[in-house]
Amino acid sequence: MLRALFLKVIDELMANILLHQFLWFRRRPPARGPAPPACPGLFSGELDAFYAPRPEPLVLDAQRSLFCESTETAIWDYRFPSETRTSWPESDEVWCRHWKPRCGDRGITVVGVDGIVQLGSRWFGRLAGALAPLGIDVLTMDAPFNYRRTPAGYRPGQLIISGDVEHQLAVTRQAVLDLWRVVVSLQRQGRRVGLVGVSYGGWLTLLTSLLADELEFLIAVAPPVDIVRMLREGGTIVRAIRRGMGHAPLDQAALEQMARPVLPGRWPTRLGGGRISLHAARYDRLVPSAAIEELARAWNTRFTMHAAAHFSLAVSPWIFPLVARELCEFAGVRR
């Protein structure tokens, strides 16, 4: 009981730090998204129309630079233009970091996305440390308005949720299309591709799995699978979302219809539940763990409920070998 209370308090403290130091930085006015006539598919409520057109593959390393190297890995940074255009040029350039092992090549690339306030690539660097000796690549993509895609004058993650409904739908669409483009580009190279996401990144990987063909696996750690439910139930981070959307009562029926393409549970999985693993934290104060469990049942996926809270699960040192073990099992790699 005391441990559970302690974990919940840590979650609340961390959430308030993120809220005041990042998501409400300088109290900038909320961003406004496109109007329906400019982007009708964004308001269609239909998966294919929302994420149209399908992204075209590209040569990911056409514009690359060596970040650093060691005896085990060479770490490269890639840049390429997003197919989506916004009012913020910094967000329209996609950044990726790629850990390429030197000890053989299994032909497998793990593509990952981090949480909503991303300050670096340490999470996936630690995962790469567990996978590099096995000859498995790890590539992480910065989501729009996060890390190296943060516009000047803002902080990472601030513009992801600091906007009206139209803006937040547009941001999610851009993030998923960018991630989907990374997947199809790697697959064009003959790579076997699996997805790993943590928190906000887990949500993006779940949405991408509704669209991308021939994925190997998906592992999501504490993903916010139902943003509409979160708005109803409230919470510290939800305060930032509601500030952008306004505090007038929401038309729940209209919101549910419009938000269908960003709610993974509204659609059948293309990947197959047996190749998906969902992880939830029992004492999570940011993401409703019950919603993750419900999605796991609906898709018949693997599911693990950890005696942890959101941040203690996301950054715990034991999560990396656990994720590495699961994805090796999915990919058929002996450790």
ABEGO torsion letter per residue (X at the ends): XAAAAAAAAAAAAAAAAAAAAAAABGGBBBBBBBBAAABAAAAAGBAAAAAOBBBBBBBAAABBBBABBBAABBBBBBBBBBABBBABAAAABBBBBBBBBABEBAGBBBBBBBBABBABAAAAAAAAAAAAAAGBBBBBBBBBGBEAABBBGBBBGAAAABBBAAAAAAAAAAAAAAAAAAAAAAAAAGBBBBBBBBEAAAAAAAAAAAABBGBABBBBBGBBABAAAAAAAEEAAAAAAAAAAEABBBBAAAAAAAAAAABAAABBBAAEAAABBBBBBAABAABBAAAAAAAAAAAGBBBBBBBBBAAAAAABAAAAAAAAAAAAAAAGBBX
